[in-house]
Amino acid sequence: METCYKVFWRELIQSLDLKEKRFGFEPEVTAKVSRLPKVRIYEIGISYYGRTYEDGKMALELFGVLSSIIYGVNSFVKQSHISST
């Protein structure tokens, strides 16, 4: 679910009622798109060459991103559960 790149048709994204403004965008958009009929999600590999610490890798930023993602998923799940009851 967490990726560097996501590609969508503009009309598809504009049709979604998106709430998240931060890192929670990815789980929210993935969940909402996966529920649409006749829409399939494809995973396509890309080449990636990661940076080393000498190149300026900042591994500690990952912890902030992960905590934001977890917060976003929890918020989305709670909202989905409340609206479905």
Secondary structure as GFF3:
##gff-version 3
##sequence-region A 1 85
A	DSSP	alpha_helix	10	15	.	.	.	ID=ss1
A	DSSP	alpha_helix	25	34	.	.	.	ID=ss2
A	DSSP	alpha_helix	61	84	.	.	.	ID=ss3
###
